[in-house]
Amino acid sequence: MIFGSITAILLALLLSRSLYRPLEQLLKGTSALADGDLSYRLPEQGHSEFTMLSRSFNQMAASLQNSLKKEEEHSRQIEQKVTERTRQLQHAIEQLQSAEQQQKRFLADVSHELRTPATAIRGEAEISLRGQDKSPEIYKESLLRIADTANQLSDRIDDLLMLIRGDQEMQLRLRSVTVEQLAQSLSKQAAAALMQHGITLHSFEYIPDEKLHNALLIDLDKIQQAVIIVLDNAARYSPAKTPVALTIQVDSVVEIIIADSGIGISDDDQQHIFDRYFRADGARKLRPDGLGIGLCLCRYIIESHHGQIAVESTLGEGTRVKIELPLMDEHE
């Protein structure tokens, strides 16, 4: 009887110990999960019900851990997207602010540029009509000055309209022109354009390549307009009597190079020199007049001919502009 009681007590102790240890481990596991430690795992040994419970616990913990990782990764991606969208929005706001400033400056420049010739025309007409009748020669000279000023005003308006229609393809009157014809025409145009500013063409050089097909398919008037824009800038932003050189050479493409010894362009401004309405601070200080559309229009013309234009400049030393135009294919 006593032996049986002792045996029962020992078996009860052993059973309670075998039950207590897995329960203790399970309690530790649940506490770990409650504290956020999803990497905690219970030992899986044997084939008892506690082993199956431990396996289920571990699977649950692994599932929670994977879900947490996915949630963290998703949150990280959302943060990246929000950061990127915020950066893009900030950039867009800065561009809008810059565009607004450019627009205000452009409207002020347009007002000045259009008002100046209009005022000159009106003033010339009022002077001619003021006082006693004048001789026909005086009236003729006055009308010629009015016509010249009106032509300048018309050219400015045409430039503005061309840029406004810039999203449409430029209407070109293409025809075959030899490089010699282009060189002769540009030489005359350059001399005339520079003479208006009191500057003579320092040098003109034409370098042909007899091995290449010597013709282009271009709108000669438009190409002349583009080159005159560059020459006009060279004259406007160069001291009097400083050299301006024009070189035309054929080397797989036709290269038109205009080099001056003017005020030059800073590295920062060179990045925006072809932007519509942009004017460098140095240019604005030297010549307050201007719309900042010349080089933009020039690039538009050149690229419409499938050509390229590039600017190299050193502040205070001068600027070199190179225009490249493709040659006609021999079979065209």
VOGU-3710 file (C-alpha; in Angstrom, 3 decimals, decimal comma):
1> mifgsitail> 0,000/0,000/0,000  2,723/2,392/0,988  4,811/1,318/-2,006  1,923/1,993/-4,329  1,403/5,452/-2,856  5,084/6,319/-3,259  5,067/5,029/-6,821  1,990/7,126/-7,624  3,621/10,226/-6,133  6,809/9,676/-8,165
11> lalllsrsly> 4,850/9,160/-11,350  2,865/12,308/-10,646  6,100/14,277/-10,122  7,589/12,937/-13,338  4,413/13,672/-15,252  4,149/17,207/-13,890  7,811/17,860/-14,774  7,360/16,504/-18,304  4,321/18,718/-18,705  5,803/21,790/-17,032
21> rpleqllkgt> 8,896/22,099/-19,251  6,985/22,314/-22,591  4,445/24,628/-21,023  7,244/26,814/-19,707  8,854/26,925/-23,170  5,470/27,760/-24,734  4,961/30,582/-22,224  8,424/31,957/-23,016  7,594/31,793/-26,731  4,317/33,645/-26,378
31> saladgdlsy> 6,029/36,258/-24,195  8,726/36,695/-26,837  6,121/37,167/-29,572  4,261/39,633/-27,358  7,522/41,600/-26,978  7,977/41,687/-30,757  10,665/39,002/-31,078  9,229/37,130/-34,046  12,473/35,192/-34,545  11,922/33,148/-31,376
41> rlpeqghsef> 11,416/29,417/-32,051  10,429/26,473/-29,830  12,423/23,200/-29,925  10,796/20,468/-32,001  11,729/17,011/-30,676  9,795/13,747/-30,682  6,279/13,088/-31,814  4,247/14,225/-28,830  1,372/16,629/-28,848  3,698/19,333/-27,447
51> tmlsrsfnqm> 6,035/18,803/-30,410  3,148/19,321/-32,789  2,136/22,395/-30,781  5,721/23,709/-30,985  5,783/23,124/-34,727  2,512/25,010/-35,144  3,841/27,810/-32,936  7,016/28,069/-35,007  5,040/28,135/-38,262  2,847/30,891/-36,864
61> aaslqnslkk> 5,915/32,891/-35,747  7,593/32,444/-39,149  4,415/33,553/-40,913  4,175/36,631/-38,697  7,856/37,406/-39,293  7,460/37,140/-43,082  4,356/39,303/-42,983  6,210/41,902/-40,934  9,138/41,902/-43,379  6,765/42,337/-46,311
71> eeehsrqieq> 5,001/45,167/-44,508  8,319/46,857/-43,717  9,451/46,471/-47,344  6,136/47,843/-48,570  6,422/50,788/-46,190  9,983/51,415/-47,367  8,869/51,406/-51,011  6,019/53,777/-50,218  8,455/56,109/-48,424  10,781/56,011/-51,429
81> kvtertrqlq> 7,902/56,780/-53,783  6,688/59,606/-51,552  10,237/61,012/-51,382  10,622/60,767/-55,158  7,210/62,318/-55,810  8,018/65,079/-53,340  11,313/65,725/-55,113  9,573/65,780/-58,504  6,888/68,105/-57,154  9,514/70,425/-55,711
91> haieqlqsae> 11,356/70,398/-59,034  8,106/71,142/-60,875  7,375/74,026/-58,500  10,859/75,434/-59,056  10,406/75,131/-62,827  7,039/76,891/-62,626  8,553/79,664/-60,528  11,434/79,991/-62,980  9,021/79,964/-65,924  6,915/82,642/-64,246
101> qqqkrfladv> 9,980/84,825/-63,729  11,065/84,261/-67,330  7,580/85,087/-68,549  7,502/88,343/-66,588  10,956/89,268/-67,871  9,963/88,288/-71,406  6,793/90,374/-71,328  8,812/93,340/-70,081  11,378/92,818/-72,856  8,679/92,382/-75,503
111> shelrtpata> 6,988/95,554/-74,329  10,288/97,411/-74,602  11,314/95,871/-77,922  7,978/96,513/-79,630  7,410/99,902/-78,066  10,815/101,226/-79,181  10,307/100,882/-82,971  6,647/101,856/-82,648  7,675/105,020/-80,809  10,363/105,683/-83,425
121> irgeaeislr> 7,822/105,360/-86,257  5,381/107,667/-84,524  8,103/110,186/-83,681  9,441/110,220/-87,230  5,966/110,772/-88,623  5,201/113,587/-86,126  8,460/115,337/-86,917  7,719/115,161/-90,640  4,245/116,583/-90,154  5,287/119,280/-87,687
131> gqdkspeiyk> 5,739/122,871/-88,858  5,779/124,081/-92,418  5,672/121,923/-95,504  8,987/120,324/-96,370  10,668/119,317/-99,570  9,895/115,941/-101,188  13,447/114,773/-100,423  12,939/115,298/-96,688  9,627/113,461/-96,754  11,209/110,652/-98,764
141> esllriadta> 14,069/110,282/-96,270  11,572/110,251/-93,418  9,435/107,606/-95,105  12,528/105,462/-95,753  13,448/105,615/-92,058  9,863/104,720/-91,141  9,924/101,799/-93,586  13,231/100,496/-92,164  11,925/100,718/-88,607  8,670/99,042/-89,622
151> nqlsdriddl> 10,660/96,212/-91,194  12,583/95,753/-87,941  9,301/95,638/-86,042  7,919/93,119/-88,528  11,004/90,927/-88,160  10,640/90,888/-84,377  6,971/89,942/-84,655  7,810/87,184/-87,163  10,452/85,774/-84,790  7,959/85,712/-81,942
161> lmlirgdqem> 5,293/84,038/-84,066  7,779/81,436/-85,287  8,651/80,503/-81,710  5,014/80,413/-80,678  4,432/77,923/-83,517  7,538/76,004/-82,472  5,582/72,841/-81,688  4,726/72,594/-85,385  7,145/71,609/-88,100  8,856/74,589/-89,692
171> qlrlrsvtve> 7,819/75,222/-93,270  11,034/75,067/-95,276  11,582/75,849/-98,946  14,306/73,307/-99,560  16,494/73,418/-102,621  19,908/72,174/-103,617  22,637/74,706/-102,812  26,351/74,184/-103,354  28,681/74,962/-100,485  30,333/77,617/-102,666
181> qlaqslskqa> 26,973/79,356/-103,134  26,319/79,178/-99,404  29,780/80,563/-98,645  29,404/83,490/-101,045  25,967/84,358/-99,706  27,013/84,149/-96,052  30,132/86,206/-96,709  28,053/89,094/-98,106  25,417/88,761/-95,382  28,073/88,690/-92,637
191> aaalmqhgit> 29,807/91,816/-93,883  26,499/93,698/-94,098  25,279/92,527/-90,670  28,518/93,472/-88,909  28,757/96,830/-90,694  25,489/97,882/-89,036  27,296/97,677/-85,702  30,448/99,384/-86,918  32,408/96,114/-87,015  34,098/94,688/-90,072
201> lhsfeyipde> 34,444/91,002/-90,857  37,955/90,279/-89,610  38,420/87,145/-91,664  36,443/84,847/-93,901  37,696/81,439/-94,932  36,133/78,703/-97,017  37,796/75,261/-96,858  36,283/72,815/-99,378  36,847/69,077/-99,591  36,922/68,014/-103,218
211> klhnallidl> 36,405/64,369/-102,252  32,925/64,992/-100,866  29,624/65,740/-102,545  29,565/69,517/-102,441  25,882/70,380/-102,028  23,232/70,791/-99,344  19,450/70,547/-99,331  18,479/73,653/-97,369  16,244/76,681/-97,120  18,960/79,244/-97,849
221> dkiqqaviiv> 16,995/82,184/-96,410  16,436/80,374/-93,106  20,094/79,313/-92,829  21,160/82,891/-93,531  18,759/84,064/-90,818  20,298/81,639/-88,308  23,857/82,729/-89,129  22,909/86,419/-88,995  21,488/85,872/-85,500  24,849/84,524/-84,337
231> ldnaaryspa> 26,776/87,299/-86,108  24,456/89,909/-84,631  25,149/88,562/-81,138  28,884/88,563/-81,845  28,688/92,213/-82,866  26,401/93,296/-80,039  28,531/91,787/-77,286  31,984/92,632/-78,636  33,875/95,898/-78,167  34,202/98,111/-81,233
241> ktpvaltiqv> 36,839/97,136/-83,788  37,340/93,683/-82,277  37,743/90,780/-84,719  34,878/88,519/-85,803  35,832/85,529/-87,941  33,625/83,386/-90,174  34,876/80,004/-91,362  33,084/77,471/-93,588  34,656/74,068/-94,050  33,550/70,707/-95,406
251> dsvveiiiad> 34,477/67,628/-93,394  31,783/64,929/-93,792  29,419/67,772/-92,834  29,386/71,490/-93,554  30,726/73,421/-90,572  29,955/77,140/-90,182  32,084/78,635/-87,410  31,675/82,164/-86,025  34,320/83,294/-83,511  34,451/86,609/-81,670
261> sgigisdddq> 36,510/88,261/-78,925  33,557/89,622/-76,958  32,433/89,441/-73,352  32,064/85,645/-73,393  29,577/83,467/-71,543  29,969/81,856/-68,117  29,887/78,060/-67,758  26,564/78,192/-65,883  24,937/80,408/-68,518  26,159/78,193/-71,362
271> qhifdryfra> 23,824/75,450/-70,097  20,822/77,725/-70,737  22,026/79,783/-73,693  19,548/78,101/-76,075  16,601/78,311/-73,659  13,725/80,455/-74,832  13,735/83,982/-73,311  17,018/83,352/-71,473  19,544/86,171/-71,344  22,827/85,974/-69,464
281> dgarklrpdg> 23,449/88,582/-66,779  26,483/89,918/-68,640  24,470/90,343/-71,845  21,603/92,004/-69,995  23,954/94,481/-68,324  25,736/95,359/-71,558  22,586/95,447/-73,715  19,342/95,864/-71,724  17,371/95,505/-74,962  16,723/92,060/-76,367
291> lgiglclcry> 14,182/89,273/-76,056  16,417/86,272/-75,461  14,914/84,427/-78,429  17,710/84,719/-80,993  19,739/81,604/-80,217  16,578/79,634/-79,447  15,266/80,529/-82,891  18,671/79,773/-84,419  18,741/76,271/-82,937  15,153/75,707/-84,077
301> iieshhgqia> 16,141/76,540/-87,669  19,313/74,433/-87,630  17,636/71,390/-86,079  14,808/71,688/-88,625  17,555/71,061/-91,207  18,732/68,005/-89,205  21,817/69,946/-88,190  23,452/70,818/-84,882  24,667/73,982/-83,166  27,115/74,222/-80,255
311> vestlgegtr> 28,652/77,068/-78,270  32,091/77,215/-76,673  32,913/80,312/-74,668  35,302/81,718/-72,079  34,088/84,579/-69,922  35,895/87,778/-70,831  37,673/86,252/-73,827  35,100/85,459/-76,488  32,702/82,932/-77,960  32,897/80,325/-80,708
321> vkielplmde> 29,682/79,032/-82,310  29,764/76,006/-84,597  26,864/75,080/-86,874  26,878/71,686/-88,605  24,687/70,918/-91,614  24,465/67,543/-93,399  25,561/67,241/-96,986  23,245/65,887/-99,665  23,660/62,286/-100,594  25,284/61,876/-103,999
331> he> 22,197/60,068/-105,291  19,689/62,678/-104,163
//
